[in-house]
């Protein structure tokens, strides 16, 4: 039995290492994506706030994924693994809901700013 327990521990350590590597590789993609978006900001300045919010969401998600990968190393058995995974999924769902509320608010503010600016310009010249 002790050998089986050691095999499980090694499995979770290997799984954690793979998860960490995957998160880090995806982080490289994320950096390239946001660099591209920043170059577009000069043409579309109204996207700046949206981009900052999106980048913040992604950073939060990466941090949570890395924390999950690190916690996997601590799993002693399948029950522990299920608990860690359930906690992670619950955190993700809560984070997603908060991010969506924030995204909708940010999008609404950006959209209302775009639509009110032309009218504000016309109002100044009407008087």
N, C-alpha and C positions, 0 to 999 in steps of 0.2 A: 503493500500500500504506500509506503513512503516514496518509492520510486514513481508511482503514478502521480502523487501530489507534486513532486518535483517536475515531472513532465508537464503538468497543467501550469505550474508557475512559469516554466520556460515558454510555453505556448503563449501566455499572456504577455510576457516580456517581448517576445518576437512580434506579436500582434501590435503592441504598443510602439515598438521601433518602426514598424511598417507604417502605422498611422502617422507618427511624427514625420517620417520622411515624405509621405504623401502631402501632409499639410504644408511642409516647407517648400516642396516643389510647386504646389499651387500658389503659394505666397509669391513666387517669382512671376507667375502669370499675372497675379493681382497688381504687382508693382508696375509691370509693363502696361497694363490696362489703364491704371490711373495716370501714368505718364502721358499716355495718348490723350486721355480726357483733358488733362491740364493744357496740352497744346491747343485743344479746340476752344478753350476758355476765351481766347482773344476774339474769336468769331461769335461765340455764344456766351456772353458774360452772365446772363441770367441763369446759366447752369452751375455757376460757382457754388452757391449754397447747396444745391441738390447734390453736387459731386462731393462736397465735404461731408454731407450726411451719409451718403452711400459709402464713402471711404471709412467713416466711423463705424458703420454697421459691419463692414467686412472685417475690420480690425477686431471688433468685439467677437465676431464669429470665429476668426482664426484663434484668438486667445482661448475661447471656450473649447475649440477642437484640440488645441495643444494640451489644455488642462485635462481633457478627456483621455488623450493618449497617455499622458503621464499617470493618470489614475489607473489605467489598465495595467500598468506595471505592478500595482498593488493588489490586483485580483489574486485571490488564493484558490478560488474554485469557480465553477460555473455560476453558482448562486451569487457570489460576489460580482462576477462579470455582469450578470443580469441587473443587479442593483445599480452598478456604475453606469451601465448603458441606459437604464430607465431614468436615472437622475439627469444624465446628459440630454436625453430626449426631452424631458420636462423643461430643462433650462432653455433648450433650443426653441421650444414652442412658446415659452414666455417671452424670450428675446424677440422672436419673430413677430409676435403680437405687438410688442412695444415699438419695434422698428416700423411696422406697418402704420401704426397710429402716427408716429413721427413723420414718416414718409408722406402720408396723406396730408398732414398739416403743412409740411414744407412745400409739397407740390401745389396745394391750394394757395399758399402765400405767393409762390412764384407765378402761378397762373393769374392770380388776381392782379399782381403787379404789372404783368405784361399787358393785360387788358385795360387797366386804369391809366397807365402812362400816356397812351395816345390821346385819351379823352382829356386828361389833365392838361396836355399841351394845347389842345383845341380850345379849352375853356379859357386859358390865359390870353389867347388871341381874340376871343369873341368879345371881350369887354372893351 
